[in-house]
Amino acid sequence: MSTIIMSGCATGIGAATRKALEAAGNKIIGIDIRDAEVIADLSTAEGRKMAIDEALKLTAGSLDGVVLCAGLGTQVKPCSKTTSVNYFGAVELLDAFFPELKKGHQPAAVVISSVASAHLSWEKNPLAAAFEAGDEAKAGAIVDAAGDQGGNLAYAGSKNALTVAVRKRTAAWGEAGVRLNTIAPGATETPLLQAGLKDPRYSESIAKFVPPLGRRAEPSEMASVIAFLMSPAAAYVHGAQIVVDGGIDAVMRPTSF
């Protein structure tokens, strides 16, 4: 039985993933703002530290996997909360759990990014420098000052930076024998998406974000890909971003991949 720490395990993709991983015989230590073994707010430095400390205590010195699902969407106010959770709430946990993962059995980690991560390039990401410098206050100030565009910038900018952060860790993690990948979901039927549909600022664009398969994904369809990446069947998959979006990225960017 493998021990896996999960963030964002209470709802949506995280809840479906927890179910899939537990069905495969894994022990899950969940981190979320409710319905989890560790209750913590990843939007603050204090909350992240508490989450890390408490989760590591519960591993009892045995950690084989990490799945980071916690994330916020475009509709969240202030927008700085989105950058804090989506980027710092993932990267800080990832780095904190790495030393223990190195001692695990067939260790692996999966981080939930987004298909939006590829729709804003790193070179044109206004948040890139702040994220790379670890300047949470500056990243938050940029999106909070962006007006009506703040939500989209916070989401796409943080997910773009998150994928870059994972890819930049590929060499060190690979040398340590720990596989690390991201998935990039498209529109998925989650409470996060439903909240966006209720926001008049973003509802139209979200409603029109329909892929060639003609429907939104179910959380279980993301969970199955994550479960594969966490399994020995994906033993040679490392440093990859797996797009799970029903084909919409291919339609939007057919020559960019």
N, C-alpha and C positions, 0 to 999 in steps of 0.2 A: 504493500500500500504506500503510495506517494503522499507526501504532505505538500499542499499547495496553498499559498496565500493569494487571496483575491480581493481586489478593491471593487466597489460598485456592484456588489453581489445581490442586492436586495430586489432590484427591478430590471426589466428590459433584458438586454443582451447578457448582462451579468448574471441575472437570476437563471436564465436558460442555460448558461454555461456552467454555473454551479451544479445544476441538476444533471447535466451531461457528464461532468467530471466525477461527481459522486456515484453516478450509475456505473462508471468504469472502475469504481473501487478506490477512489482517492479520498483522502481526508482534506477538507477545506477549512481554512481559517479566513473568515470573511471580515472585510472592513467596509463599513458604510455608515450613513447617518442614522440608520435604524435597521432592525432585523438582521443583525450580524454579530459575530463573536466579539468584534472590536467596534465600538461606536466612536466615530471620530469625524471631524470636519476637515477635509483635505484642502479647504480654501485658505487655511491659515498655517503659518509655520508651526505654531504650537500644536495644532491638530495633527499635522503630519508627523511631528516628532512622537506624539502620543501613539498614533497608529503604528508607527514603526516599532516602538518599544514594546507595546502590548502584544503585537502580532508575533514578534520574535520570542517573547516569553512563552507564548502558546505553542510554538514549534517544538519546545523542549530539546533544542539543538539539532533538529532534523528538518531540513527544508529542501524539497526537490523541484518545486515549481512556483512561478509567480504569474498571475494573470491580472492585468490592470485594466479594468473596465470603467472606472469612475470617470464621469465627464459631464459637462454642462453644455447647453445649446445656445443658439443665437438670441433667444428671448430673455435670458437671465439679466437682471439688473442688480447691482452695477456690472458692467461688462468685465471689469477687472476680476470679478469672482470667477468668470469663465477661464481667463488666462491662468489664474492661480490653480484651479482644479485641473484643467486639461493638461497643462504643461508641468508646473512645479509639483502638483499632486501626483504625477506619474514619474517624472524623472528622479525626484528625491527618493521615492520609495524604491524605484529600480536600483539606484546606486546603493541604497542602504541594505537591500537584501542580497546584493551580489556576493559579498564575502561568504554568507551562509550557503548560497546556491552552489558555490564552487565545491562545497563538501558534499553535495547531494548526489543521489542516484539518478543517472541519466537526466541531469537538470535542464530545464527549459523555461523560457519566459515568453509570454505573448502580451503585447500592448495594443489596446484598441485605438487606432487612429481614425481616419475618415477618408472617404473618397475626395472630400474637400481639400485634403492635404496636398493633393497634386494640382489643384486649380489655382494655387498661389505659389509662385516659385520662391525658393529661398532667397534668391538675389533681389526679388521685389517685395519681400516680406518686411513691412515696416517695423515688425516686432523682433526681427532676427537678432539684431545686436543686443537688445535688452535680454532676450532669452539666453543667448550664448554667454552673456556676462553674469547671468544669474540674478539680474536686477528685477525682482518681482514688482517693486513699486513703480519703476519706469514703464514696464510693459503694461501695467494696469492703468497708469496715467495716460498712455497713448490711446488706449481703446476707450477709456472714459471720456476723453476729449474729442472723440471721433463722431459724436452726434448719432444720427440715425444709422450710420454705417458701422458704429462701434460693435454691435452684436455679430455681424458677419465677419468683421476683421478679427475680433477676439476668437471666434470659432475657427475660421480657416487658418488664421495666423498661428494659433496655438497648435492645431493639428499638424500643420506643415512643419513647425519647429520640433514637434514631438517625433515625427517620423525621421527627421534629420538627426535628432539626438540618438535615436535607436541605431540608425545606420552608422553613425560615428563611433558607436560602441562595439560594432561587429568584430573588429580585430581583437580587442582585449578580451571580449567575452568568448570568442572562438578559441583563443589560445588557452583560456581557462577551462574549456570543455563545456561551456554553458551556451546552449542555443538560444537565440533571441530574434524574434520576428514581430511584425505588426500585421494586423488585418485592417483593411480600409472598407468599412461597411458603406453601402449606399443607404437610401431611405429604408428604414426598418420600423415596423409597427411596435413602437415603444412609448412609454409615457413621455419621454423626451420629445419625440416627434409630435405627439398629440398636443403637447404644450406649445410647440411652435406653430401648429395649425390654428391654435386659438389666438395667436398674437397677430393683430391686423398688419403689423409691419412686415411680417414674413410669411403669412399664411398663403398668399398667392404663389410665391416662388416655390414654397415647399410642395404645394398641391400640384404644381406643374412638373415637379422633379420626378417624372415617371420613366423608368428604364424600358428598353426594348422588350423585356419579358412581360411588360404590361401590368406589373403589380409591385407593391412593396414587399420587402422580405419579412419573414417571421423571425423573431429572435432565435428560435431553435436552428435556423439555417446558418446563422452566424456561429452559434455554439458548436455546431458540428465541425466547422472549419477550425475553430480554436482547439477543440478536443483533438483533432488530427494533429495540429501543430505541437500540442503538448505530449503527443504519444511517440513511442519508438518508431512508428510508421513514417514519421517525418524526420528521421535521424540525420538526414543530410540537408535539411532545409534550415538555413541560417542567414540572417541579415536581409530577409525578404519582406516585402510588403505584398500581401495577398489581397487583391481587390475583389470584394464580394458585393457586387452592386447591380447585378442583373443586366450588365452591359452598357450602363449609361456613360461610364468614363470612356469606353471605346468609341461611342458615338460622338462625344464632345471633343475628344482629342485623338482621332484615329492615327495620327502620325507621331504622337508623343507617347512613349512608353519606356 
